[in-house]
Amino acid sequence: MQESRAEKALAALKRLSSPKVRVLRDGKTVEVAAKELVPGDIMLLEAGVQIAADGRLLEAQNLQVREAALTGEAEAVNKQPRVQLDEDAALGDRINMVFQGTEVIQGRAKVLVTNIGMQTELGRIAAMLQSVEAEPTPLQQRMSQLGNVLVSGSLILVAIVVVGGILHGGVKLFEQLLEVSLSMAVAVVPEGLPAVVTVTLALGTQRMVRRQALIRKLPAVETLGSVTTICSDKTGTLTQNKMVVQLVHTASDTLEVTGEGYAPIGEFKHQTSDANPQNVENNPDLQTLLTACVVCNDAVLQQEKQDWNILGDPTEGALLSLAGKGGLFKESLSQQFPRVAEIPFSSERKRMSVICSTGSGIWGGGHESNHKVTGGEHIALSTFYPPTLGSSVLAPYMMFTKGSPELILERCTYMGGGDLTNEQREQILAQNNQMAAKGLRVLGFAYKPLLEPPPEDSSETAEQGLVWLGLVGMLDAPRPEVREAVARCREAGIRAVMITGDHQLTAQAIAHDLGIAKPGDLVLTGQQLQKLSQAELEQEVGKVSIYARVSPEHKLRIVQALQTQGEFVAMTGDGVNDAPALKQADIGVAMGITGTDVSKEASDMILLDDNFATIVKAVEEGRVVYTNIRRFIKYILGSNIGEVLTIAAAPLIGLGGVPLSPLQILWMNLVTDGLPALALAMEPAEPNVMKRPPYDPRESIFARGLGLYMVRIGVIFAILTIVLMVWAYNHTLGTNSPDRWKTMVFTTLCLAQMGHAIAIRSNTQLTIQLNPFSNPYVLGAVTLTTILQLMLVYVPPLQNFFGTHWLSPIEILICLGFSALMFIWIELEKLFIRWFANR
């Protein structure tokens, strides 16, 4: 049996995992291949291992697992084996479980294997991916419709001409009627259209790559222009995927912090619109808090060319960036406060402490002690120390502590210049709750002077009697350009929806900041979504713009519900968990930087910069491509209808033979139509392209007047050409070259198309109002095609091949005059439409 795509995906994922897995069997530790695992095995995990099966934790020591492949969230999860959870707990909240395809960052554990292969969470994703069926894009559906209309129309025309001619003139005209009908069939089919559409899409792809959007499937270029809803992941797409400190509460002050990313560039301001930046040197409480941020930290902040990056935990990197904005850096402070011991972080303790030597500084109560920092900076440390140390004693060591604000506060006895009162505790907890309600991740900081380092295994007693320093609130900050992109979406009639595996409060804070949702808007969590039937979900999706703590299955259901409601959905994702929803969406958008191979394979487009704003730019390009495709379809088929009517009219009005040979018709369809059509595909965006709602993706190719335009222009085309044809026939009758009238008809049709190409650049603006050099390709194509057409008339080898005849200057000028009438007619139509609209 042929291996399914889902099984292939799972096999690829398994190859990424450790080739051997350590398990306990019969009381012994043995190594087995991942494929040999069975439910009931005891798996042994350690840092660096990629987990080979789903399982329940039995024991764990400081276990942190990166579950980005499943949840999409890059932050490592602290696992706790003794926690009991509800059966319907969200995937990201199952902290007593581990899952296949995730990676152990630190710690050790024993795991009872519960599921393997296709029964794992990763296997379920593979199965969902297999169940999603691809559907034709709007452009493919429209081209199929156009093809059906053209084939049906040409067959009907052939039948009408043959049957009508035989009834009118008898069977003796059958051969002539057959020649006429076949010429009409050739004329009605736009042979150059498939090539023009393909090249147009390829050019659109090229433009999108320059705007950081890589198209994997060519029809997706146009499909983007039909998007009505963009479902975006939060982390890394709407946000920078970099933790940035937003707010600081010290013992005496509350300050907002500016700046982007990890760059140590920003200011500290009070929470008023006209607040001036605060000088850190004049704020001892803030300076001490920033010192704690640097000293109690294991990360490294480094600059590579113009970019600032961190080595280590993103949260600690944000603290280094915060201190850098105040002029305090690890290189200098680590020399002033060399670390001599530490009490490490654990998921049970939820805090860490470092003990540093203070050198020869005298730390006393009731005054400040300024310490010279290597590198030129001076820091003024807070001056209140516990009375038990005396009013002025040598404090050779200092302990800095950071962690969960509630737990740190429990161990604090002092703040500022005195005891920490109950009222102050309540105020600090209220500040913590306010920051958490804004979606900020909050850390508490404290310190304690020591006469000597505490003995080992004395953390519980050492971390008591601390001096409270303050709170630091940070957030994976929104990308600055996304706010404008979301506003452009609204203006363009596109709804932005956030679907994230992150917590509800964090999702709300980011969504409100970016304008995706307003305060009070409905938020749906994965747990709530799980209880809704698909029919109930379909009723809710129109009201919900934020989905939090969702699983891969939920993402798929959301996309399906939106599509059922008639929405045309673009879905972003980077993890394996996103692949089913990416494939189900009308446009699947994978991340180029953080995206997995599985998500890229399931997508239609890849964001090379992982930026939501790039999707909006791609949608704009998609709209331009679709507008240009409609423009050159009008251009090509309008002329084809004119050709058909001209060919049909010749025998009906008694002119001898068919005015155009099949070769001449092919020349018109491939060259005279094709080159200007390609040039029209390069037409830039109209000013209102992103200031109108998207067109219905299910609309006909002939919608919004395109079909009527083609018929109307085709009839005008035919009338002008038939008038010329009658004059030319009589003009050349009885001359040495009586068939010159056919060459005049051929030339007039070709040159009239040039005027048509120039006039059709805009549906509303007159040609004189357009910048002729905004699309120089049209001028180039018109000039080149005109020269080629004249060569067919005046170059003898081409005359013989195409069956044309030499025309006098007067005859060429008459052809040009009739051709110019086509341009004048279209411009007059624009004036009439404008006048009618004004009325």
Secondary structure, 3 states (H helix, E strand, C coil): CCCCHHHHHHHHHHHHCCCEEEEEECCEEEEEEHHHCCCCCEEEEECCCECCCEEEEEEEEEEEEECHHHHCCCCCEECCCCCCCCCCCCHHHCCCEECCCCEEEEEEEEEEEEECHHHCHHHHHHHHHHHCCCCCCHHHHHHHHHHHHHHHHHHHHHHHHHHHHHHHHCHHHHHHHHHHHHHHHHHHCCCCHHHHHHHHHHHHHHHHHHCCEEECCCCHHHHHHHCCEEEECCCCCCEEEEEEEEEEEECCCEEEECCCCCCCCCCEECCCCCCCCCCHHHCHHHHHHHHHHHHCCCCEEEEECCEEEEECCHHHHHHHHHHHHCCCCHHHHHHHCCEEEEECCCCCCCEEEEEEECCCCEEECCCCEEEECCCCCEEEECCCCCHHHCCEEECCEEEEEEECHHHHHHCEEEECCEECCHHHHHHHHHHHHHHHHCCCEEEEEEEEEECCCCCCCCHHHHCCCEEEEEEEEEEEEECHHHHHHHHHHHHCCCEEEEECCCCHHHHHHHHHHHCCCCCCCCEEEHHHHHCCCHHHHHHHCCCCCEEECCCHHHHHHHHHHHHHCCCCEEEEECCHHHHHHHHHCCEEEEECCCCCHHHHHHCCEEECCCCHHHHHHHHHHHHHHHHHHHHHHHHHHHHHHHHHHHHHHHHHCCCCCCCCCHHHHHHHHHHHCHHHHHHHCCCCCCCCCCCCCCCCCCCCCCCCCHHHHHHHHHHHHHHHHHHHHHHHHHHHCCCCCCCHHHHHHHHHHHHHHHHHHHHCCCCCCCHHHCCCCCCHHHHHHHHHHHHHHHHHHHCHHHHHHHCCCCCCHHHHHHHHHHHHHHHHHHHHHHHHHHHHHHC
